Amino acid sequence: MKIQGLSDIRRLWEARAKKKASGSSEFSSLIEEPSTPAESASFTSAPAPVASLSTVLALQEVQDDDVRARREAVNRGNHLLDELEGLRRALLEGRITEAQVNRLEILLKRENPAYSDPELKAILDDIELRAAVELAKLRLVD
């Protein structure tokens, strides 16, 4: 293909320049400038009210307390499961100690933290029930 000159490119640029000069841009036709300052002020809205600092802090405290209680409940469940696993191993090896039984009993007697998650409560109730049953079986044997 042979390039013969820049005349075709110049014609395209000239056509584009004429189109811009004619003012046929769609975006500029949508913008209308207000004729008075009152009209321009009517388009602004009032600022949204800002929550007070005490409200925000109180909300954070409630969330922090719930998160902390949930974390404590999960830790309690994990400790109970660890003790149950230790008892299972000791039972399989045939050497359950009084210290293991006492640790499980102490864990069961600890107070549950107050949390609002019903699914977590159901899981922890199941773990506590299993631990109580195992503890009762061990006390019957002794």
N, C-alpha and C positions, 0 to 999 in steps of 0.2 A: 504494500500500500504506500502510495506516495503522498507526502504532505506537501501541498502546494503553497501554502501561505497562511497567514494569520487573519485573512479577511473574514472567514467563517466565525472565528472566535470573537472578533471585533463586533460583528453584527449581533451576536448573542449578548455581549456586554451592553451594547447600545439599546437593545430591546429591553433588557432588565432595568437599565437606568430610566428609560421612558416609563416603564410600569411603576417604579418607585415614585417618580415625579408626579404621576397622575393621582397619587393618594388613594389607591384602591385597596389599601391594607384593611383587612377585616377587623383586626384588633383595635386599631386606632378609632374606628367608627363606633366601637362599643363604649369607649371611655368618654364620659361627658364631664366637663368641668362645671362646678357649681357657679352660679352667677353672683351669689351673695355669700358672705361669711356664715350667715345663719344656716344656709342649706348645707354647707360643708360640716358644720358642727352637729347637725342632726344625724349624721351617719355614725357617729361614735357612740359607744355604749358605756354605761357606768361600770366601774371596776367591780369585780366580784368580791363579796365579803370574805375576809380572811378569818379562819378559825383562831380562836384565842390560844395562846401558848399553853394555858392550863388544860384545855380540852385535849390538845395533841399529846401532852405529857401523860394525862390520865389514860388515854387510849393506849399509849405505849406500855404503861404499867400493867394494864389488864392483859395485854398480849404477852408481855414478858412473864407474868405470873402463870399464865396458862401454859406457855412453852416450858417454863421451868418445872411445873408440876407434871407435865407430860414426860419430860426427860427423866425426872425422878421415878415415875411409874415404870418407864421402859427399863431403867437401870435395875429397879427392884425385880422386875420380871426376869431380866437376864441373870441376876444373882441367884434367884430361885432355881432357874433352869440349870445353872452351873452346879449348884449344890445337888440337885436331883441327878445330874450326870455323874457327879462324884460318888453319890450313893450307889448308883447302878454299877459303876466300875468296882467299887468296894464289895458289893454283893457278889459280883461275878468272880472276884478274886477270893472271896470268903473272909474278908477282914474289915468289917464295918466297925468304926470307932465311935465311942460315945461323943467325941468332939464333933464329928460330922452330924450326928443326930441333933446335938445341941445347937449347932449353927443353923440348921434347917428350922428348928423350933424358934430361934430368935428372929430369923428372917420373916417367919409367918406372923409373929406377934407385932412386928413393926407396923406403924400406922400407915395406911395408904394415903398418898398425896391426893388432893382434890383436883380432878381434871375433868374436862367436859367431853372427851371423845368416847362415845358408847362402844365402838368397835374395840378400842384399846381396853376398856373396862371388861368386856366379855372375854378377851384373850387372857387378861391377868386373872380374872376369876377362875378360868379353866386351869391355869398354872397353879394358883393357890390351892384349888381343890385337889389337884394331883399331888401336890406336896403334902397336904394335910392327910390324904389317904396313905401315902407312903410313911409318913410319920406315925400314924396310928398303927399301921402294920408292924413297924419296928418296935413300938412300945408294947404291942401284944406279945411279941417274941421274947422280950426281956422279962 
